[in-house]
Amino acid sequence: MLIETGHLYFVSDDFFRKVNDPFLKINYEKTKRPHYFAFHDTEIDLFWLVPCSSKVEKFEKIIEYKQSQHKPTDTIRIVKIQDKKTVLLFQDMFPTTKAYIVEPYIRGNQPVRIADPKLIESLEKTAKKVIRLLRLGIKFTPTQPNVIRIEKLMLDELQNQTEHAKTLTERLRTAEQKAMDANRQQGSRDREDSKER
């Protein structure tokens, strides 16, 4: 599946089971939530997923309080996605591999996405800033997922997949070489048989 810039996605239950972090917002049993804004970190080939929330009033109050305290508010962004206000919680973002992103969020038979390229650029800039801070060990909330541990798990998994793919490629090359050698030997025997006749 192609992960497109600006689109929202769902994450597999397998990811949450594997990572087993108590502060990740896991999938609800009866609805396909939460959904996430996906940002591709091309340097390490992981996707950072930013949880989306519909609790706009709650987070507007949090932003107002932080502003009154002269604290940064860029870990929470309220944006319009298809004419509906949505909260993006950069403070709770986490990395994953493409394999755990299972499907796009569809509403009214249309993929839910952010259409404005300037807004996407701004959100990706925020994501990069927050990732840098997370890697420095900054905690934005007491209930923040352990993204350093999750990132290591996902990078280890990517490396294992790469090594497995290399092993399979080497086995395939060996099998192809054996088949070519067997064909050559058979061809030589066939030529010798035809000379004897």
N, C-alpha and C positions, 0 to 999 in steps of 0.2 A: 504494500500500500504506500502510495506517495503521501508524505506528510507535507502539506502545503502551508506556506507562510500566512499567518493571520487567521487560520482556521482553528476551530475548537475540537477537542478529541476526548475520547474516553480511554481509560487505562484498564488493563486486564486485572482480574482478581489475583492472578498468579504473581503479579508484581508485588502486591501488598503482602501476600503470603511469604514470598521470598525475602523481602526486605524486613518485614515484621517490625515496623517502627510505630510505637504507640501514638505518635503525634501526626501521622499521615491521616488525611481525611479519606477514609476508605469508601468503597462503593456502597451505596445503600442497597438493601436487599430487593426492594420492589421497583425502584426507579433507577434510571441510568444517570446517576449523579454521584459525585460531582463530575463536572467536565472541566477541561483545562485548555488554556492558551499554550500552544507549543512553540518553543524557541530552540532552533538548532544551534548547538555549540559545535561549529565545524572543526575547531582545534582538536577536540577529543571525540568527535562523532557521537555525542550523546544529545538527547533532547531534554531541555529543561521545561518542566510543566508547571504552569502557574494556575493554581486553583481559582475557579470563578465562583462568585457568590451572588445571590439575588438579594441579600440583606443590606440593601443600599443605605437605609436610614441608620442602621447600627454603625456602619463604617463611616458614614458622614459625620456622626457624632465623635467617633474616635479621631478622625482627621481634624475636626474643629478643636478638640481637646489638645491634640499634639501641637497644632498651630498656636494655640494660646500659651503653650509651654515653650514655644520657639524650638520645637523638635522637628526633625525631618519627617516628611509624610510620603516620601516616594516609594515606600514598600507597599503602599495601598493605593491603587489607582481606580477611579470610577470612570468608566468609559461607556459610550453607547455602542452596542452591538446590535445591528439590525433594529434600530429605533427603540432598544430596550436598555435601560441603565443596568450595568453589570459591574461588580467589584472584582478587580484582579488582585489577588493576594500574593504579591511578590515575596512577602515575608515567609510564606509557607511553600515556596517553590521547591522542586526537587528534580534530580536528573533520572533519566531512564534510557534504555535502548529502544530503538525503533520497534523491536519485537513485542514490547509490552503495550504499545499504542494500538488498540484494537479496532477502533472505528471512529469516523467523524461524527460530530454532533449534528443531527439532522432535525430541523423544525419546519413543518409545513412543506415537506418534501424538498427542502433546500438545505445545503450545508450552512451551518451557522459560522459566520466569519466576520472579521473586521475588514472592511473594504478600503478604508482610507490608508494609502501607503505611508503618508506622513505620520499617522497615528501608530502604525505598525513599527515604523522606524524609531519613534519615540519610546514605545514599549520595549523594543529590543535593546535600546540604549539603557533603559532602566534595568532590564534583566541582566545585562552585562555588569552594570555597576553593583547590583545586589549579589551576583555570583562572586565578584571580586571580594566583597565584604564577607560573604559566607565563608570563602576559602581562607580568610584571615581569622576566622573563628568568631566573628561578630554574631551575637544572638539578638534577634529583633523581638522575640517573644519567648516566654518561658515554655510554651508548647510548640516550639519550632522543631521540625524533623531534623534528625542528625544527617544532614546532607553530605557531609564529608565521608561518613561511613557508606551511605547509599552510593555516592559517586564511585568509591573504591570497589564496591560490589559490582556495579554496572561495568566499570572498566575491566575488572577481572573477567567478567562474563564475555565481554567483547573480545578480549585477548584469547580466551579459551575457544571461542567460536572461530577466530582467525586461525589459531593453531590447528583446530579440527579440520577446517577447510583446507589448510596446507597439507595435512596428512592425507585427506581424501584425494586431493589433486595428485599427490605423489603416488598414491596407490593406483589411481586411474592411469597415470603415465606408465607405471610399471606394467600394468595389465595390458595397455596398448602396445608397449614394446614387446612383451611376450607374444602377443597375438601377431605382431608384424614378423617377429623371428620365426614363429611357427609357420606362418604363410610362406616365408622365404624358404624354409626347410622343405615344406611340402612342394613348393615350386621346383626346387632342385631335384627332389625325388621324382617328380612327374617328368622332368626333362630327361633324367637318367633312364627312366622306364621307357620313354619314347625312343631313345637312342638304341636301347637293347632290342626293340622290336624291329 
